[in-house]
Amino acid sequence: MSTEEQDFVFPPRRTNGIFGRIGLGQAIAVLIGIALPWLGIRSGSPIVFAFASAAGACVVAVAFSRIGGRAITQWVRPVLGAVWSQVRGSHVYRGAVFGPSSLAHRMDLPGDLAGLRMLSAPSPDGHTRIGLVLDESSETVTAALMTEGTPIILEDTAEQASRLDEWEAVMESTTDEDGAVSRWQLLFRSMPDSTNLAQRYYLDRTTDREAPSAQALRELVSQAAPVGQRHEVFVAVAFDLARLSGEIKSTGGDDEAIGIVVVERLAELQRQIAEARIPVRGWLSPGHYAAVIHSQFDPDSLPLYDLQAGRDSELDPRAAGPSATERQWRAFVHDSAFSSTIWVHEMPRRPVSRNWLTPLLQHNDVRRAVTLVAEPLGVSRAERSINNQRLAAGGSIHAKARHGLVIDARTRRELDAAERLDDEIAEGAGYFRYSMLVTCTAPDMVSLRTAVTAVRRRLTRIRCASMVLYGEQDQGFYAAALPLARGLAPMWSLTGT
């Protein structure tokens, strides 16, 4: 911490490769650049040697070039993935009435989400049901908690600090091995309030509608409808079934047993969140969960759910998926919209205040989903990760000093950050791998490009470095727009307390 106004510091992204900042792909390119001239010498022909040397130099130069914030070698995976999906025809998905197995499964989802199915578990009160998304391939089960906003930005500094300390305790509790939390996700989605939920709230809560104050409030909320924004915040938690296998087997070993074991942990987590003074509406039921997923794929369907049943709308989990999707290089096309996901690959390098994300979250001109996905690491894994960071940065500094090379400030900062993280872990702080993603959604490609540009400008304003996940837009959408606590691959992640 530095000052009262600026008191949070993010560790820098690790830039160390297998040798200094040289990654595996670049190292292979260097070996090829050396091997080609050697083969030219072995041929005995000066012309062959000249061409081989030129080709080797080009390979090395291309490998160290950067496009769109990535090295050329880092584009191999998304390019090959996009080409392979085009060859197989898997870039296009047809579901619902267009699919060969329409509504044959519990959840009809595209891509690698096809294996997901919805479980229904009784909540602790015995009156409602909780939706659990089971992923048998990764052996995880996920639940989503809907929260309510609090005016923390209007509170004084001491109250803000107190709230953040309480939320920090909740996050650190997920690093407990007994909790079996493999990942958690904060999803903040914003969209036009076409049904004017503010007016509905006024009608539900106002008793004396003839009072002058009530009439003034009614005018205000009715006029705000065309420009109103709707904000929803979800906390999605994924549990590792392998770590819960003993309890599940002793309870029965079936889907019902999974529900019983997981719901016990959900109740404890909800209690901790409530004690942190975060208002919650409860864990999503199977129908609500399906409606949230489907309304992300088909944004135009959200007003229909609101008009039919408001907050109590239910949807058959089998209809949670989209009618059709298409994976494009720049965007992910799904039902009634186009989406593009931005990866925040570098957090602010300078100290920031508690409300540093406010310019992004208050941006009301764009339909978007802002997601933070975190993977809690236990003490042993955290210590290994920090030791690897420290050895990589320290070894790079030692090698450069030994050969008389300039030691850049970023490498020194990486070593300092590793030392600071080691001290924080020793003091009992939680340690996480995390990624921040932003998905912009628009009705057409022109509007989408404008939205992406606006969001990236906002990210630059808060000193974040970002890049569009070209070639990986489907994976980006699944991770950023859906409350499924998806894994961090293929995106790279940050680490820290």
N, C-alpha and C positions, 0 to 999 in steps of 0.2 A: 504494500500500500504506500501511496505517496502523499496525497493531500485529501482533504475532506471531499472535494468536488471530483477528483480523479483518483480512484482508489482500487481499480481492478486491472490486473496485468495478465494478458494471455501469453503462454509460452510460444515461441516461434515454431513454425513448422520445421520438422527435421528435413534437412537437405542432403544428409549423408547417404552415399551409395555404397557400393562394395569397395570403392577406393576414393576417399574424399567425397566429391559430389558426383562422381561418375557412376551412373546406374549400370545395371546388368546389360541392357540393350546397347548402351554406349560403349561398354567394355568390349562387347562382341564386335561392334563396328570398328573399334580400334584394332582388334586382332585381325579382322578382315583387311583393314587398311595396311597392316604390316605384311600380311600373307600375300597379298596380290603383287607388290613389287618383288618379293622373294621368289614367287613363281615366275615372274618375268625374267629375273636373273637366271633362274634355273633353265629357262628356255633357250638362253644364249642369243636371243635376237634383240637388238637395241630397240626395234620398233615395238615388239611385244612388251619389253620392259617399260617403254615410255607410256604405252596405253594402260598397262597394269598399274603403274604409279599414279597416273591421272585418275584412274577409276578408284584406287584406294584413297586418294586424297578427297575425292567427291563423296565417298561413303562416309569418311570421318566428318567432313564438313556438314553433310546432311544430318548425321546422327546428333550433332551438337546444335543444330538449328532448332528454333522453337516456332510453333504456330498455335495461335489461340491460347497462349499460356502453357502449352505442353511441349516437351521435346518430341521430335519426330518419332523416336522409338516408342513413346508412350501412346502414339496413335495406332499402333499395330493392333491392339486388342479391339478397340471399337470399330476400326475399319474392317477387320476380318469378321467380326460379329455381324456387321451390317451386310457384308457381301454374302456370308453364309445364310443369313436369314432370307435374303432375296433369292438365293439358289433353292432353298428348301420351300420357299413360299410361306414361312412362318411369320413374316413381318405383318401379314394381314390376318386378323382374327374375325370370325363370324360366330356370334353367339345368339342366345335367345331364339327367336323364330327362324333365324338364318342358320343356326347350327345343326349338325346332324344328330346331336344328342340333346335337343332342346329340353331344358329343365329336367334332365335325367339325373342330375347330381344335386347335392345340397347347395353348392355354389358353382356357378358357371362363369369362370373367370379366365382371362387370357394369359398366355405365356406361362412362366413358371409359377403363376398363382393358381394354375388349374388344379393342383393337388390340395388346395385348401378346402376345408369343410367346417360348417358351423355346428357347434355343440350348444345345447341349452341346459344351463345348470340352475338349480334353485338358489335364490339369494338368501342370506342369513335370516331375513325377516319372514321368509316362507310365503310371501304374497306375490313376488315378482320373479322374473327369470333373468339370468345374466348370459349374454352371448359370449362364447369362447371360440376363437378361430384356431382350429387345429391344423398344423402343418406337419404331416407325418414324415416328409423328407428331411426336414431340419430338426425334427423332434422338439417342437416348441408349441405352446398354446398361448394365445394372446387375448387380452381383454382391454377395453377402452373405457375410460372414465371421463364423463363430461363435466367440466367445471364452469363456474360463473366468474365473471370479471370482478376485480376490485379496484377502486380508485387509488392505487398505490402511488401514481404519479402526483397526486394532489396532497399526499401525506408528507409530514415533516421528515427530516433526515433520520432522526432517531427511530421513527416508526418503520421507515423503509429498511433501515439496517436490521431491525429486529425481525421483520418479515423474511428478509433474505437469509438470515441466520437460521430461522426455523425451516425454510425450504432446503437449505444446505443439509440440515440434519436428515430430512426425508431422503434426499438423494444419496447421502452417504450410507443410509440404512440398506440401500439396494446392493451394496458391495458385500453384504454378509452372505457367506456361502450357503447358510441354511435357508436363506430366502429364495434361492434358486432363480433369481432374476437374471436372464441372459441379456436382455436389452430393454430400455425404456425410451419412449418417444414423447416429445411435446409437439403437438400439432396445432398451429394457430391458422384458421382459415377465415378469409374475409370475402364476402360477396355482396352484390346489391340486395338491399332489403325490399324486394318487390312486393311482399305482402305486408310491409310496415308492421313489424313486430312491436315497435314502440307504441303504436296506436292500440294494438291488442292488449298490451300491458296496461295502458291507461284504462281501457274498458274493464279489465279484470280487477284492477286495484282501486279505482276511484269510486267512492261511495256517494258523495254529494256532487253530481255532475252539473248542477245549476249554479254552483258557487263561481264567482268571477275568476278565481285562480284556476279552477278546473276547466272553465271555458277557454281561458288563455292557453293552458297546457294542451287542450284538444286541438286548438288552432295550430300550435307549434308542431305537434307530432304529425298532423295531417299534411302540413306544408313540407315537412321534411321527408316525406315518402319518396319523391322522385330522386333524391340525392342521398338517401339514407344508406348506411352500410351495416351489414350484419356480421358480427364477429363471434366465432365459436372456438373454444380451446379444449382440446382433448389430451388426456394422458393415457397413452397406450403402453402396456407392460407385457413383455413376452417372458414366459417361464420355460426353463430347461427341463424337459420331461425326463431326461436321463438322470438328473439330480433328484427328481421326485419319484423315480421308479420304485424304490422300496416302499414308500407310503402308498403309492397307487396300487401295487400288487397286494399289499396287506388289506386294502379297502375293497378289493374286488377285481382290479386290473382292467376294467372296461371303461367306456366313455363316461359312465356315471361316476365311477371312482375318480377319474381325472377331474370332473367337475367339483366333487366334494373337496379334494385336496387343494385345488387351485383357489376355490372360493374362500377357503379359510385364510389364505394368504392375501387375497384381495380385500377381505374385511379388515385385516390388520393394516394394510397399506392405506385404505381409505380413512381409517381412524387416525393414522399419522398425518395424512394430508389435512384432515379437518382440524387437528390440533395445531397445525401450522397456519391456521386461520385462512385457509383457501376454501371458499364455498364450493360445494360440489352438488350435482344433480343426481349422481349415482352412476353405476356401471351400466353401459348400454345393454339393452335387451337384444335378443337375436334379431328382432324386426328393426329396432332402431339402428343397430350396427349395420345391417344390410342396407338400410336407407342412406346412412352416411356414405358407405362405399359407393352405392349406385349414384347418388347425387354428385359425387366427385367425377364419375365417368360421364354422367349426363346432367350438367348443371341446370338445364332447363326443366328438369323434373322436380327440383327443390320446391318451387312455389306450389306445385300440385300436392305434395305431401303436406305443406303448411295449410293449404285451403281445405284439404279433406279432413285432417284430424289434428292439425296444429302440432303441439309437442308430443301428443300421444300417437302419432302416425306409426304404423307398423308395415313391414314389407316382408314378404316371403323370402327367406335367405336364398332360395334357389334363384331368385331374380335379382340378386345383388350385382351381377356382372353387367357389362355393356352389351349392346346389340352388335357393335362392330368397333374395331380399333385398327389402326395402321401405324406401324413404327416407321417414321421417316428420319432422315439424318438430322434435321433441325428441330423437329417437333414430334409430338405424339398425338395422333388424331383419334378422338374417341367420341362417339355418338354426336352430341350437339356442340362440341367445342374442339379447340386446338390448345395444346399445352406445351410449354417448354420449361425445363428444369435447369436451374442455375445452382452450381456448387460453390459455396463460400470456402475456398481453399486456404484462406489466410485471414485470421482474426486480427483485430487492431493491434498494431505493434506498440502503440503508445498507451499509457494508462487512460482508462475511460471511467466515466461515472456509472452509477447504477442504472440509469435510464438510457444507456447508449443506443439501445435498439429502437427507441421511440420514433425516430424519423422513418424507419422502415415499417413498423407496425401501424403507424397512423397514416400511411399512404393510402388514401381512399379511392384513387382513380383506377385501381387495378384489382381484378379478381385474382387472389393469390392464396397460396398455402405456404407458411413458413414452418419448417420442421427442424427440430434438433433430435438426432438419434444418438443415444449413448449406450455404450457397452461397459458395465461395471467390471472392474478387474479386482480380483482378490489381492491380498497383501503379497503373496509370493509372485504372482504374475506382474503386479505393479513394480515390485523391486527388480525383477528381471528386465522389464521394459526400460526402467530408468537407468539401470546399469548399462544396457545396450546403448542408450542415448549418450550417456556419459563417456563410455569407451569410444564410441564413434566420433564424437566431437573432440575429445581429448586426444585420440589417436591422430585425427586430421591436423590438429594444432601442432602436435609433436613432429609429425612428418614434414609439415611445411617449415617449421623452425629448423629442423635438421638439414633441410636442403636450401635454406636461405630464402624461402618464398614468403610472400606477404600473407600474414594471417588476417583475414577479413573480419570485420566486426560481427557479422552474422554468425560465424562459427563460434566466436567467443560468447555471444549471447546464448547460443544453443547449449554450451557447456554450463554457463551460469544458470540457465533455466533448469537443466538436469540436476544441478546441485540444490537449487531451491525446491524442486519437486521432491528430492530425496529427504530434505528437512521436513517438508509438509507431511510426507508419508510417515516419517518417524513420529510425528506429532499426532497421528491418527486420522489424517484427512483421507477422504475417498479418492480413488483414482479411476479415470474413465478414458476410453477411446470414444471420440464423438465426431459427428459430421453435421454441418448445418447446410440445409438445402432450401431453395425457394422455387416453387412451381407457379408460373404465371399461366392463366387460362383466359382465352379470348374466343369470340365467335368466328374469327377468320385470321388468316396469316398476317395480314397487314396490321390489324389491331394487336396481334400477338407480338410482332416485332417491336411495335411502339411500347407495349407493356414491359417487355424484357429490357429494353433500353432504359426505361424509367426506373425499373427496379435496380439495375446495375449502377445507375447514377446514385441512387439512394445508398447503396452499399458502399460506393466510393466515398460518399459524404461521411459515413460513419467509419471510414478507414478500413474497410474490408476489401480483400481482393477476391474476385469471383471469375468464374468461367462457365460458359454454357456447355452442358454435357452432350456435345454433338456425338451422334452415333449410339448413345446410351439413354435416349429419351424415355424409352419404356421403363427401364430399370429406375431411372430418376423419378418418374411419375409414381411408380409403386412405392418407392421409399419416402417420397416427400409429400404426396397428396393423399395417401391412404393411411388410416390409423392402424397399421399392422405391425409397427415396430420392426420393420424389415432390417436385414443385415446391412453392413456398411459396404460390402463389395458390390460393384467393382470400384466404388469411389474410395479414394484414400481418406484416411481419418487423421484427426489431431489427437493428441494425448495430453492429459493434465488433470489436476485436481479441480 
